[in-house]
Amino acid sequence: MSIFAGKEKLAPRPKNQDMIRCFIGGTLSIFILLLLSKFSHNPFIMAPFGASCVILYAVSQSPLAQPRNVILGHFISALVGICLLKWVGSNIFSIAVSVGLAITLMMYFRCVHPPAGANPLVILLTANTIHYDWTFLLFPVLTGSIALVAVAYAVNNVKASQKWPSYGLALWRSKN
């Protein structure tokens, strides 16, 4: 038996309409972030947002793709990265701890978003070439993730069989 033959059953191929929605959503999301960056002279984009687009469009009904998870997940994880950079500095210990702490806090606050786990890595691994201050939490983290959610709201509800999002931000009250 060959390792390449496989006995597992692949997931069904998505409908063409869903793949087109993903293409449009991913393209439009990044394009809008780049335009906002260009015209505002503030960064609205960072690398983990590309991975957020995969989740927002390819698995939009997942809890990982909900507005709370995208916005708060990115914010909390970037906050962890900035805090460790400011208080401890960038070293192998702070880099490793930052990812574990970001995951733990996202779990605690019920806003796990896997692409956000890269935020502290981006911050701490590039700290020697990029100056990070507290405004990074506003531009690109908060404004960029809100823009992604806004575009996803528009794109994911066009001719969709299920409305998006499944739940919102739940900042003050939730049912559980």
Buried (B, 14 or more C-beta within 10 A) or exposed (E): EEEEEEEEEEEEEEEEEBEEBBEBBBEBBBEBBEEBBEEEEBBBBBEBBBBBBBBBBBEBBEBBBBBBBBBBBBBBBBBBBBBBBEEBEBEEEBBEBBBEBBBEBBEEBBBBBBBBBBBBBBBBBEBEEEEBEEEBBEBBBBBBBBBBBEBBBEBBBEEBEEEBBEEEBBEEEEEE
